[in-house]
Structures are given as structure tokens and as C-alpha cells.
Amino acid sequence: MDQMSTGIIVLLIICGFLAGLIDSVVGGGGLISIPALLAAGIPVPLLLGSNKLAGTLCSLTSTASFLRSGKIDFRAVGRLIPLSVIGAVGGALTVRQVPSEFLKPLVIVMLIAITLYTLFKKSWGDVSTYSGDSRRTRYIGMLAAFVIGFYDGFFGPGTGSFLIFAFLLMGFEFVTAAGNAKVLNFASNISGLLTFIFVGSVSFVYGLMIGIPMIIGALVGSKLAIRKGAAYIRPLFITVTLVLIGKQIWDTLH
């Protein structure tokens, strides 16, 4: 790797902070971090793994913040972690064999459905209706953990939105849904990262260069989410899903 210029370092720091700020709450940080890494000149074979390193640092930080505030229901999310791990490892291994581009149209449709559902259910996620473990919540959680974990390892965009939506369906309010989502997101991230490291697809220099400012952004973002609640998370959730929709449509058309 050639020596980075001051401009590239500043770009990675600024973009890393913004990516962490957003990703810590609703996901979607890759919309900022991946283009920044490409602009910095990272070799394409190392792109996803290096971004996964940065995303893992971010999700660990935000998970710790939500945990300290008591906004994670470990009874509900704890048993889902192994499914998320298995799914993420399978996805990371599969993406090396099968192109992920065919998923884009499906992801666009799913993100549009999530956005419309959230827009029309205006008070959804303001108050928790989760009444404990039931067959319905168990099946939603298990299916979401494995499928979204696989998706995160295989493709990735929108993972945070999909996880939050799953926990909202289970009856959690927005803040705890975001906290629970961060736990599974961290589990799938660390699993995917270890897989990328095993196959030699991670640049620790690039990953840490953007990952460290993502940690700072994650601290700020998660604290804002915990303090302001659904009034902050809901519009951010809708905004990020709309941007993700636009990005996936643009990529598909071009």
C-alpha cells in the first residue's frame, strides 16, 4: 500500500465518524464507509473484509452503549446469537463463490415495504408491546437471526434496518429494538470478519483507519438514540432506508 496522503486520512476520519454515527443506531454505515475506502484506493479484494473490520468495531461500541443503558433484552436476543453467527459465516463463504448482485432487486422491494409499513404505522415502536417469549416471537426471532445473518455475510446493505424491523414486529419499542439489533449485528459482523481474516481478505491498516473514527461516531450516535428515543430513531430509520433504496436502484440501473 502506498503512503496515504493527508487528504485521504482526513476523508477516512470524517467519513468514518459519520458512518459510525448512523450505523450505531439503524445501520447503513456502509453507504459512507465503502465509497470512502474505495476513494482511498483500497484494493477491491480487500474492500468487504476491511469494511467488515470497521463495522465490527462500530457495532461492538454501540452494543456496549445500549447494554450500559439497559436497552438490550438479552433474554430475547441471547438465544438468537448462534443462529446469527452460523448465518453470517455461511454468507461470507458463499459470497466468494456466488455473485451477490442478483439480490439487489429483492432488497429494493423489501426496503420499500419496510419503509411504507413504518410510515403508515405512525405510532409503531413508540411503546413496547412485547409480552415475553411466545411461539410467534420465537419464530420471528429465529428466522430473522439466521436469514439476516446470512444476508449480512453475503451482501450486507440494509442489515440494520431488517434487524430493527424484525424486533419491532416482535413488539419492542424503537430503542430496545435498536439495541437488540446491535447485538445480532455484532455477532454476524465478528463472524463475517473472522471468516474474511481466515481467507486473507482484510487490510487492517485501511480497516482501522476508518474503524477508529467509526467508534467515536458510534458513541455519539448511540447516546443520542438512548436519550431521544423513538423521536430520533424513527426518522433516522426511515431516512436511511430511503437512501438505501435509492442506492440499490442506482446500482441496479448502472
Secondary structure as GFF3:
##gff-version 3
##sequence-region A 1 254
A	DSSP	alpha_helix	6	26	.	.	.	ID=ss1
A	DSSP	alpha_helix	30	39	.	.	.	ID=ss2
A	DSSP	three_ten_helix	44	46	.	.	.	ID=ss3
A	DSSP	alpha_helix	47	68	.	.	.	ID=ss4
A	DSSP	alpha_helix	74	77	.	.	.	ID=ss5
A	DSSP	three_ten_helix	78	80	.	.	.	ID=ss6
A	DSSP	alpha_helix	81	94	.	.	.	ID=ss7
A	DSSP	three_ten_helix	101	103	.	.	.	ID=ss8
A	DSSP	alpha_helix	104	120	.	.	.	ID=ss9
A	DSSP	alpha_helix	135	154	.	.	.	ID=ss10
A	DSSP	alpha_helix	159	169	.	.	.	ID=ss11
A	DSSP	alpha_helix	174	198	.	.	.	ID=ss12
A	DSSP	alpha_helix	204	228	.	.	.	ID=ss13
A	DSSP	alpha_helix	230	253	.	.	.	ID=ss14
###
